Each structure stands twice: as structure tokens, then as C-alpha cells.
Amino acid sequence: MSTTKSLVTIKGVKEGLLFVLDDAAPLPDVLSDLSHKLEHTHSQFLTGPIVHVHVRLGKRPSTDETKAALKEAFAFRGNLLVQSIVSDSQESSSALPLLPAMKTITGIVRSGQTLHHDGDVLLLGDVNPGGTITSTGHILILGSLRGLAHAGVDGDDGAIIAASYLRPTQLRIAGVVSRPPDEWGFQEAFMEFAYLREGVMEIEKIHQLHRIRPQLKH
């Protein structure tokens, strides 16, 4: 592409990933930027467990041709399932909400490194053993968490920690430290999240999130 402007923005939502497309650029340029992100800059993060994808077209009309071209672009990523492709005119009061003040970061937190964010954070990448990620809000990781994660560092005991592969050296929420991972009882690599119940840290599979933290739906 001849321009360095990003025509596709990827954001975290509680249902998966939201792809926001530049509605002023020609569709072929947008598709080229999308393919570049899927094949190169974001390829290592967009693999593994199934991720639901929602596409927002802005003011661009939602034609059958546009939908077909976008679905073809995502088809090469078997773990990305397109759930919706809509334009502004199709959105309603029930449109997909973003998690409030969520910061999306791409990269790998390596051993000896610490990543901190004030507010909720979505990491498209891994936290390696010896790496640390901390946040005053929720921590969501589309990747492996094998280091230390501390959510709600300012005392928010309603914060959660979720990862596609949750095998950390230690989890902390507010002032509570998790039990050793080998005591959790999960043997398979499902997406899971950690939360506090009556001051004790618990681990559940991600499909239970709506039941345990229903306020995240708003």
C-alpha cells in the first residue's frame, strides 16, 4: 500500500474482536490493510482458540459484495468466526458495546518486563514466564498468560483476569493472591478467567463470565 495510514482498527469487546473499517478509503485498500494485519502484523495473535469477530463499516453501505469480500479475507484464519458485518445505518441501541475505557495493546511481555495500564486492558499477545502485566481494571489476554497478572491493583475486587490459555505463575486481584495453578483442577487449555468471590480467588471457564459478572454486559 502507498499509505501508512491504518484503515482497519481492531478493538476488544466482551464477545471477541471488533474490526472498525475506514469508510472513506476505497474498499480494495481497506481489504489490503486487513489482509496485511491478518497475515503479518497481527498473525501471531490471531491464532489458537476460536474468536468471534464483528465488523463495523461506518457509513459504507453493507452490500452483499462487501460482505462476501470481507468474509473471504477472514476465511484464511480458521479461528476467526465472523458474527456480524454492519454499517452505521444498521446499528441500533442494542449494537455491540465496547468494554469501557479498554486499551488494546499488541505484543509479547517477555521475562523481566512489566506492562501496566490504568483502566481495562486487552493484550493481543502472550505474557511469558517471568513477565508481568498489571492493571487498575480488567485484564483480557488473547494469547497465553504464563507469567504474573495483577488486576484491580488499586483495590477493585470486581476486576477479572481472562486469557485464551491461562497457566500463570501467579494471579492477583486487588489484594488477593491465587492458589497455585496446579490446584485449579483444569487440565485442558480452555479460555478461563479469574475473579474474587467472598474474598477468595476462583477460576471459571469464560462462558460463565455473563453469569458471574453480568455488569460487564453494559
Kinemage of the C-alpha trace (Angstrom):
@kinemage 1
@onewidth
@group {chain A} dominant
@subgroup {mainchain}
@vectorlist {calphas} color= white
{ca met a 1} P 0.000 0.000 0.000
{ca ser a 2} L 1.173 3.513 -0.720
{ca thr a 3} L -0.160 4.962 2.500
{ca thr a 4} L 0.909 4.307 6.042
{ca lys a 5} L -2.492 5.254 7.477
{ca ser a 6} L -4.191 2.374 9.252
{ca leu a 7} L -7.504 1.659 7.558
{ca val a 8} L -8.522 -1.112 9.956
{ca thr a 9} L -8.727 -0.665 13.723
{ca ile a 10} L -9.001 -3.703 15.991
{ca lys a 11} L -10.692 -3.263 19.370
{ca gly a 12} L -11.544 -5.611 22.194
{ca val a 13} L -15.152 -6.335 23.091
{ca lys a 14} L -16.502 -8.849 25.545
{ca glu a 15} L -17.785 -11.009 22.655
{ca gly a 16} L -14.398 -11.164 20.894
{ca leu a 17} L -12.830 -8.673 18.471
{ca leu a 18} L -14.322 -5.635 16.770
{ca phe a 19} L -12.859 -4.582 13.398
{ca val a 20} L -13.649 -0.940 12.552
{ca leu a 21} L -13.062 -0.097 8.869
{ca asp a 22} L -12.234 3.331 7.432
{ca asp a 23} L -15.358 4.240 5.465
{ca ala a 24} L -13.657 6.971 3.397
{ca ala a 25} L -10.990 4.767 1.784
{ca pro a 26} L -11.601 2.600 -1.287
{ca leu a 27} L -12.663 -0.919 -0.345
{ca pro a 28} L -9.671 -2.581 -2.078
{ca asp a 29} L -7.296 -0.509 0.086
{ca val a 30} L -9.209 -1.464 3.227
{ca leu a 31} L -9.109 -5.143 2.266
{ca ser a 32} L -5.365 -4.863 1.603
{ca asp a 33} L -4.752 -3.364 5.063
{ca leu a 34} L -6.990 -6.022 6.645
{ca ser a 35} L -5.117 -8.841 4.881
{ca his a 36} L -1.766 -7.332 5.918
{ca lys a 37} L -2.823 -7.276 9.578
{ca leu a 38} L -4.176 -10.821 9.475
{ca glu a 39} L -1.164 -12.235 7.643
{ca his a 40} L 1.678 -10.214 9.151
{ca thr a 41} L 1.405 -7.623 11.942
{ca his a 42} L -1.270 -9.486 13.930
{ca ser a 43} L -0.781 -13.042 12.677
{ca gln a 44} L 0.825 -14.369 15.861
{ca phe a 45} L -2.043 -13.042 17.969
{ca leu a 46} L -4.951 -14.132 15.784
{ca thr a 47} L -4.354 -17.863 16.098
{ca gly a 48} L -5.405 -20.540 18.561
{ca pro a 49} L -8.827 -20.628 20.239
{ca ile a 50} L -11.967 -19.587 18.377
{ca val a 51} L -12.511 -15.804 18.400
{ca his a 52} L -15.782 -14.177 17.350
{ca val a 53} L -15.390 -11.221 15.006
{ca his a 54} L -17.717 -8.255 14.478
{ca val a 55} L -17.098 -5.808 11.627
{ca arg a 56} L -18.279 -2.181 11.594
{ca leu a 57} L -18.387 -0.472 8.184
{ca gly a 58} L -19.126 3.072 9.334
{ca lys a 59} L -21.031 4.950 6.607
{ca arg a 60} L -20.013 2.399 3.960
{ca pro a 61} L -23.106 0.545 2.625
{ca ser a 62} L -23.413 -3.070 3.730
{ca thr a 63} L -23.749 -4.677 0.290
{ca asp a 64} L -23.592 -8.374 -0.486
{ca glu a 65} L -20.368 -7.782 -2.435
{ca thr a 66} L -18.723 -6.037 0.522
{ca lys a 67} L -19.772 -8.776 2.933
{ca ala a 68} L -18.511 -11.501 0.602
{ca ala a 69} L -15.131 -9.802 0.190
{ca leu a 70} L -14.704 -9.381 3.946
{ca lys a 71} L -15.738 -12.947 4.727
{ca glu a 72} L -13.221 -14.177 2.167
{ca ala a 73} L -10.472 -12.158 3.864
{ca phe a 74} L -11.262 -13.728 7.249
{ca ala a 75} L -11.721 -17.223 5.825
{ca phe a 76} L -7.956 -17.801 5.810
{ca arg a 77} L -7.981 -17.511 9.631
{ca gly a 78} L -9.852 -20.607 10.735
{ca asn a 79} L -10.136 -19.418 14.352
{ca leu a 80} L -11.817 -16.106 13.398
{ca leu a 81} L -15.579 -16.505 13.056
{ca val a 82} L -17.402 -13.515 11.547
{ca gln a 83} L -20.593 -12.926 13.544
{ca ser a 84} L -21.757 -9.597 12.093
{ca ile a 85} L -20.936 -7.062 9.373
{ca val a 86} L -22.996 -3.879 9.747
{ca ser a 87} L -22.955 -0.219 8.742
{ca asp a 88} L -23.951 2.765 10.886
{ca ser a 89} L -27.439 2.746 9.394
{ca gln a 90} L -27.990 -0.811 10.641
{ca glu a 91} L -26.803 -0.251 14.187
{ca ser a 92} L -29.379 0.168 16.952
{ca ser a 93} L -29.465 0.670 20.683
{ca ser a 94} L -28.501 -2.974 21.029
{ca ala a 95} L -25.309 -2.539 18.994
{ca leu a 96} L -22.206 -4.285 20.256
{ca pro a 97} L -20.788 -2.235 23.171
{ca leu a 98} L -17.106 -1.738 23.799
{ca leu a 99} L -15.792 -2.533 27.220
{ca pro a 100} L -15.453 0.898 28.831
{ca ala a 101} L -12.070 2.610 28.514
{ca met a 102} L -10.400 -0.548 27.249
{ca lys a 103} L -6.890 -0.158 25.895
{ca thr a 104} L -5.818 -2.630 23.208
{ca ile a 105} L -2.106 -3.481 23.140
{ca thr a 106} L -0.279 -5.848 20.806
{ca gly a 107} L 2.989 -7.527 21.660
{ca ile a 108} L 4.665 -10.000 23.947
{ca val a 109} L 5.521 -9.366 27.602
{ca arg a 110} L 8.820 -11.181 27.985
{ca ser a 111} L 10.668 -12.377 31.075
{ca gly a 112} L 11.753 -9.419 33.194
{ca gln a 113} L 9.299 -6.999 31.541
{ca thr a 114} L 6.285 -5.338 33.195
{ca leu a 115} L 3.296 -3.900 31.323
{ca his a 116} L 0.981 -1.603 33.311
{ca his a 117} L -2.191 0.207 32.261
{ca asp a 118} L -4.652 2.405 34.151
{ca gly a 119} L -8.065 1.024 33.236
{ca asp a 120} L -9.144 -2.128 31.414
{ca val a 121} L -6.577 -3.649 29.049
{ca leu a 122} L -6.781 -6.151 26.183
{ca leu a 123} L -3.452 -7.721 25.224
{ca leu a 124} L -3.225 -9.324 21.790
{ca gly a 125} L -0.212 -11.442 22.586
{ca asp a 126} L 1.422 -13.518 25.301
{ca val a 127} L 2.785 -12.958 28.781
{ca asn a 128} L 5.801 -15.236 29.021
{ca pro a 129} L 7.080 -16.818 32.251
{ca gly a 130} L 8.846 -14.097 34.235
{ca gly a 131} L 6.740 -11.369 32.574
{ca thr a 132} L 4.191 -9.237 34.458
{ca ile a 133} L 1.015 -7.432 33.397
{ca thr a 134} L -0.853 -5.157 35.806
{ca ser a 135} L -3.955 -3.005 35.504
{ca thr a 136} L -6.274 -0.974 37.700
{ca gly a 137} L -9.180 -2.643 35.842
{ca his a 138} L -9.784 -5.897 33.983
{ca ile a 139} L -7.067 -7.809 32.124
{ca leu a 140} L -8.088 -9.731 28.981
{ca ile a 141} L -5.454 -11.632 27.023
{ca leu a 142} L -5.968 -13.152 23.585
{ca gly a 143} L -2.934 -15.346 23.964
{ca ser a 144} L -1.095 -17.251 26.680
{ca leu a 145} L -0.738 -15.987 30.229
{ca arg a 146} L 2.222 -17.837 31.696
{ca gly a 147} L 3.657 -15.059 33.833
{ca leu a 148} L 2.149 -12.890 36.588
{ca ala a 149} L -1.043 -10.859 36.191
{ca his a 150} L -2.431 -8.373 38.737
{ca ala a 151} L -5.843 -6.818 38.003
{ca gly a 152} L -7.574 -4.203 40.159
{ca val a 153} L -4.241 -3.048 41.585
{ca asp a 154} L -5.912 -0.052 43.260
{ca gly a 155} L -8.284 -2.325 45.171
{ca asp a 156} L -11.032 -3.139 42.652
{ca asp a 157} L -12.103 -6.628 43.753
{ca gly a 158} L -14.646 -6.769 40.895
{ca ala a 159} L -11.863 -6.945 38.304
{ca ile a 160} L -11.219 -10.108 36.320
{ca ile a 161} L -8.280 -11.730 34.551
{ca ala a 162} L -9.042 -13.757 31.408
{ca ala a 163} L -6.742 -15.432 28.906
{ca ser a 164} L -7.020 -17.797 25.956
{ca tyr a 165} L -4.504 -20.049 27.747
{ca leu a 166} L -4.491 -19.405 31.481
{ca arg a 167} L -1.430 -21.015 33.048
{ca pro a 168} L 0.190 -18.195 35.078
{ca thr a 169} L 2.905 -18.356 37.678
{ca gln a 170} L 0.656 -16.189 39.861
{ca leu a 171} L -2.606 -14.218 39.697
{ca arg a 172} L -3.570 -11.274 41.860
{ca ile a 173} L -6.865 -9.398 42.009
{ca ala a 174} L -6.871 -6.361 44.295
{ca gly a 175} L -5.048 -7.686 47.374
{ca val a 176} L -5.855 -11.368 46.874
{ca val a 177} L -3.289 -13.847 45.540
{ca ser a 178} L -4.393 -17.016 43.726
{ca arg a 179} L -3.873 -20.596 44.732
{ca pro a 180} L -1.076 -22.401 42.847
{ca pro a 181} L -2.215 -23.215 39.264
{ca asp a 182} L -1.796 -26.956 39.818
{ca glu a 183} L -4.643 -26.757 42.376
{ca trp a 184} L -7.209 -25.370 39.916
{ca gly a 185} L -8.195 -28.759 38.544
{ca phe a 186} L -8.334 -27.797 34.831
{ca gln a 187} L -6.212 -29.936 32.543
{ca glu a 188} L -7.282 -28.643 29.119
{ca ala a 189} L -6.473 -25.254 27.593
{ca phe a 190} L -9.859 -23.529 27.653
{ca met a 191} L -10.214 -19.759 27.854
{ca glu a 192} L -10.690 -19.051 31.550
{ca phe a 193} L -10.910 -16.063 33.860
{ca ala a 194} L -10.113 -15.372 37.497
{ca tyr a 195} L -12.356 -13.419 39.866
{ca leu a 196} L -12.989 -12.940 43.589
{ca arg a 197} L -15.935 -14.482 45.438
{ca glu a 198} L -16.234 -13.545 49.100
{ca gly a 199} L -12.554 -12.653 49.203
{ca val a 200} L -11.366 -15.938 47.653
{ca met a 201} L -9.998 -16.173 44.110
{ca glu a 202} L -11.859 -18.576 41.836
{ca ile a 203} L -11.208 -19.772 38.287
{ca glu a 204} L -14.019 -20.395 35.789
{ca lys a 205} L -14.327 -21.032 32.068
{ca ile a 206} L -15.064 -17.892 30.053
{ca his a 207} L -18.643 -18.888 29.159
{ca gln a 208} L -19.555 -18.356 32.828
{ca leu a 209} L -18.499 -14.670 32.692
{ca his a 210} L -22.004 -13.362 31.925
{ca arg a 211} L -23.367 -15.136 35.000
{ca ile a 212} L -20.677 -14.086 37.448
{ca arg a 213} L -20.076 -10.516 36.197
{ca pro a 214} L -23.386 -9.548 34.492
{ca gln a 215} L -22.466 -5.848 34.735
{ca leu a 216} L -19.833 -6.368 32.017
{ca lys a 217} L -22.695 -6.677 29.525
{ca his a 218} L -23.298 -2.916 29.783
